[in-house]
Amino acid sequence: MGGGRGGEEEAAAAPLSGRGGTYCNNGPVTRASLNKQPHEVASMFDDVAERYDLTNDVLSLGQDRVWRKEVATAVDARPAQKVLDLAAGTATSSLPFARTGAYVVPCDFSLGMLQVGKRKHTWLPFTAGDATKLPFKDDTFDAVTISFGLRNVQDTDTALREMHRVTKPGGRVVICEFSHPTWAPFRTVYTEYLMRALPPVARAVSSNPDAYVYLAESIRAWPDQPALAERLQKAGWSRVAWRNLSGGIVALHRGFKAS
Ligand SMILES: C[S@@+](CC[C@H](N)C(=O)[O-])C[C@H]1O[C@@H](n2cnc3c(N)ncnc32)[C@H](O)[C@@H]1O
């Protein structure tokens, strides 16, 4: 899930994509910090919006498409159901749900990402909103989903509670996020790759190689599969389970709101 000049580039295809970059008082900087200040994160994505999907496609080597199909299967959207795609960016992640005939609301707090998305997908009801303070009433959606977004939200637990609040009783949540490879030898190689090999690769293919430092750090700092499942439970979700994709490079977590 790439980015462009001056922004974070983040991979949907683990090894080769990423997003990052933020602003400080001195102007644009190319690397987001792990405290994920909301205005910095939003600015960072505003900055990469125009080239986001193109960079993603190039850098993810097609892996993001495979993962998105798995997300669609997990969400299992049906015609006329209401689906919230949170941190939807340009709504590339929303399209698989829209194709099922569900009513999909792409929501994001980066106006730049929303504007680029709206130009491409005029029929979708793009909505500006912060994951930690959602502009929707209680019990609105049959399903709430977020792809490669939760890791960038400053207050994860508040976002998980907000997602629970706007989901109808009996509804579900699906989270698609980078995670931790489960096979220890592979995990070691992958972590080494993220921290050592990714920056040189990024220098070769990206206009913003520093963004990969944020990508690598934010993935490394992200809770592993059981820890994220526990946080979902604490936020009120029940029957929480997860499925690893690509050996755990990505994990899909699913939970339900009690009926
Ligand atoms: C890596 S992009 C993912 C976009 C899309 N879901 C996809 O899979 O291509 C992360 C998105 O999260 C959004 N985001 C980060 N924090 C957010 C928040 N607190 N509220 C709403 N959107 C947020 C960013 O603006 C950005 O568009």
The ligand as an SDF file (V2000), in Angstrom:
LIG
                    3D

 27 29  0  0  0  0  0  0  0  0999 V2000
   -2.4370    2.2940    4.4630 C   0  0  0  0  0  0  0  0  0  0  0  0
   -3.8890    3.2490    4.1470 S   0  0  0  0  0  0  0  0  0  0  0  0
   -5.0610    1.9880    3.8150 C   0  0  0  0  0  0  0  0  0  0  0  0
   -6.0840    2.4250    2.8250 C   0  0  0  0  0  0  0  0  0  0  0  0
   -7.0270    1.3190    2.3630 C   0  0  0  0  0  0  0  0  0  0  0  0
   -7.7500    0.7240    3.4690 N   0  0  0  0  0  0  0  0  0  0  0  0
   -6.2770    0.2590    1.6160 C   0  0  0  0  0  0  0  0  0  0  0  0
   -6.2670   -0.8940    2.0600 O   0  0  0  0  0  0  0  0  0  0  0  0
   -5.7040    0.5780    0.5700 O   0  0  0  0  0  0  0  0  0  0  0  0
   -4.2570    3.7720    5.7780 C   0  0  0  0  0  0  0  0  0  0  0  0
   -5.3910    4.7850    5.8370 C   0  0  0  0  0  0  0  0  0  0  0  0
   -5.7330    4.9600    7.2130 O   0  0  0  0  0  0  0  0  0  0  0  0
   -6.2250    6.2800    7.3630 C   0  0  0  0  0  0  0  0  0  0  0  0
   -6.2680    6.5920    8.7790 N   0  0  0  0  0  0  0  0  0  0  0  0
   -5.2460    6.5420    9.6650 C   0  0  0  0  0  0  0  0  0  0  0  0
   -5.6880    6.9110   10.8770 N   0  0  0  0  0  0  0  0  0  0  0  0
   -7.0180    7.1910   10.7530 C   0  0  0  0  0  0  0  0  0  0  0  0
   -8.0300    7.6180   11.6590 C   0  0  0  0  0  0  0  0  0  0  0  0
   -7.7610    7.8560   12.9560 N   0  0  0  0  0  0  0  0  0  0  0  0
   -9.2840    7.7870   11.2070 N   0  0  0  0  0  0  0  0  0  0  0  0
   -9.5810    7.5630    9.9000 C   0  0  0  0  0  0  0  0  0  0  0  0
   -8.6600    7.1670    8.9760 N   0  0  0  0  0  0  0  0  0  0  0  0
   -7.3970    6.9840    9.4250 C   0  0  0  0  0  0  0  0  0  0  0  0
   -5.2380    7.0870    6.5410 C   0  0  0  0  0  0  0  0  0  0  0  0
   -5.7190    8.3700    6.2430 O   0  0  0  0  0  0  0  0  0  0  0  0
   -5.0480    6.1880    5.3200 C   0  0  0  0  0  0  0  0  0  0  0  0
   -5.9040    6.5580    4.2700 O   0  0  0  0  0  0  0  0  0  0  0  0
  1  2  1  0
  2  3  1  0
  2 10  1  0
  3  4  1  0
  4  5  1  0
  5  6  1  0
  5  7  1  0
  7  8  2  0
  7  9  1  0
 10 11  1  0
 11 12  1  0
 11 26  1  0
 12 13  1  0
 13 14  1  0
 13 24  1  0
 14 15  1  0
 14 23  1  0
 15 16  2  0
 16 17  1  0
 17 18  1  0
 17 23  2  0
 18 19  1  0
 18 20  2  0
 20 21  1  0
 21 22  2  0
 22 23  1  0
 24 25  1  0
 24 26  1  0
 26 27  1  0
M  CHG  2   2   1   9  -1
M  END
$$$$
